[in-house]
């Protein structure tokens, strides 16, 4: 993560300060503010959760001292402490990066606006750490709630069995009668309590039988032709007598003498 410069001051002063004389804190009036130890430039740089106050020599621009801020915002006053009698002076806790030894020095600004901007830069990093702490706590809480949730999804190859509870008094035959379908009309539903008839169906409109189609003229002609073409009734054969005589002779034959 790249570092961000929160504040820059081209001119400020470093003081050698005596030990604090009261429990209330340091007082700039106890310093000889007109006789500073060194004139320096100042930068406040942050990189993620780290923030360092760097002091540079005005002539050589070499690093003179560093004051790293603590990781916890509530401990900032142990590294940067304002004096009790002025808003332009502070006490810094400088730390040697190699030996980790520390010492306390005084820091003063010429203008109140410079000291206000310096305070704002320190507070900006303080707020950043607080927001990050809250975000991390919320993230951890969300992760715990997610882990606590049960996973009801089916794994590969797993199957579930569903059992349907029958109603009291129902039998397979009755259940079958509920599901059976006859000629398309609603069947009575049979339950354990008895027989319930279905609602009456809507009466269907009676359809009139279709009228016979009129025969075409050609069909009637065909019928007459069938009568004309019918074979004639067979003629009754006339009985002939044994003597070859006519019918009249046979009628009177018995009366002949």
ChimeraX attribute file (.defattr): number of C-alpha atoms within 10 A of each C-alpha:
attribute: neighborCount
match mode: 1-to-1
recipient: residues
	/A:1	6
	/A:2	7
	/A:3	11
	/A:4	12
	/A:5	14
	/A:6	18
	/A:7	18
	/A:8	17
	/A:9	16
	/A:10	11
	/A:11	15
	/A:12	20
	/A:13	20
	/A:14	23
	/A:15	23
	/A:16	17
	/A:17	20
	/A:18	13
	/A:19	10
	/A:20	11
	/A:21	10
	/A:22	8
	/A:23	6
	/A:24	9
	/A:25	14
	/A:26	23
	/A:27	20
	/A:28	22
	/A:29	11
	/A:30	12
	/A:31	15
	/A:32	12
	/A:33	18
	/A:34	7
	/A:35	11
	/A:36	17
	/A:37	16
	/A:38	15
	/A:39	18
	/A:40	23
	/A:41	20
	/A:42	23
	/A:43	18
	/A:44	22
	/A:45	21
	/A:46	23
	/A:47	13
	/A:48	14
	/A:49	14
	/A:50	14
	/A:51	22
	/A:52	18
	/A:53	24
	/A:54	19
	/A:55	24
	/A:56	20
	/A:57	15
	/A:58	17
	/A:59	9
	/A:60	8
	/A:61	11
	/A:62	11
	/A:63	14
	/A:64	16
	/A:65	18
	/A:66	21
	/A:67	22
	/A:68	22
	/A:69	25
	/A:70	18
	/A:71	13
	/A:72	12
	/A:73	16
	/A:74	10
	/A:75	12
	/A:76	16
	/A:77	14
	/A:78	12
	/A:79	18
	/A:80	23
	/A:81	16
	/A:82	20
	/A:83	19
	/A:84	14
	/A:85	12
	/A:86	13
	/A:87	17
	/A:88	19
	/A:89	25
	/A:90	23
	/A:91	25
	/A:92	24
	/A:93	20
	/A:94	24
	/A:95	17
	/A:96	12
	/A:97	12
	/A:98	6
	/A:99	7
	/A:100	8
	/A:101	9
	/A:102	14
	/A:103	10
	/A:104	18
	/A:105	16
	/A:106	25
	/A:107	27
	/A:108	23
	/A:109	19
	/A:110	12
	/A:111	11
	/A:112	14
	/A:113	12
	/A:114	18
	/A:115	20
	/A:116	14
	/A:117	15
	/A:118	22
	/A:119	15
	/A:120	14
	/A:121	18
	/A:122	23
	/A:123	14
	/A:124	13
	/A:125	22
	/A:126	21
	/A:127	12
	/A:128	13
	/A:129	18
	/A:130	14
	/A:131	12
	/A:132	13
	/A:133	13
	/A:134	11
	/A:135	12
	/A:136	12
	/A:137	12
	/A:138	12
	/A:139	12
	/A:140	12
	/A:141	11
	/A:142	12
	/A:143	11
	/A:144	11
	/A:145	10
	/A:146	10
	/A:147	9
	/A:148	9
	/A:149	8
	/A:150	7
	/A:151	8
	/A:152	6
	/A:153	7
	/A:154	9
	/A:155	8
	/A:156	6
	/A:157	5
	/A:158	7
	/A:159	7
	/A:160	6
	/A:161	5
	/A:162	5
	/A:163	6
	/A:164	6
	/A:165	6
	/A:166	10
	/A:167	10
	/A:168	9
	/A:169	9
	/A:170	13
	/A:171	13
	/A:172	9
	/A:173	9
	/A:174	15
	/A:175	15
	/A:176	11
	/A:177	15
	/A:178	15
	/A:179	10
	/A:180	10
	/A:181	11
	/A:182	8
	/A:183	6
	/A:184	6
	/A:185	9
	/A:186	15
	/A:187	17
	/A:188	13
	/A:189	15
	/A:190	17
	/A:191	17
	/A:192	11
	/A:193	9
	/A:194	8
	/A:195	10
	/A:196	11
	/A:197	11
	/A:198	11
	/A:199	9
	/A:200	7
	/A:201	8
	/A:202	6
	/A:203	6
	/A:204	6
	/A:205	6
	/A:206	6
	/A:207	6
	/A:208	6
	/A:209	6
	/A:210	6
	/A:211	6
	/A:212	6
	/A:213	6
	/A:214	7
	/A:215	8
	/A:216	8
	/A:217	8
	/A:218	8
	/A:219	11
	/A:220	11
	/A:221	10
	/A:222	11
	/A:223	11
	/A:224	11
	/A:225	11
	/A:226	11
	/A:227	9
	/A:228	10
	/A:229	9
	/A:230	9
	/A:231	8
	/A:232	7
	/A:233	6
	/A:234	6
	/A:235	6
	/A:236	6
	/A:237	6
	/A:238	7
	/A:239	8
	/A:240	11
	/A:241	11
	/A:242	7
	/A:243	7
	/A:244	7
	/A:245	10
	/A:246	11
	/A:247	12
	/A:248	8
	/A:249	10
	/A:250	13
	/A:251	9
	/A:252	9
	/A:253	9
	/A:254	8
	/A:255	6
	/A:256	5
	/A:257	4
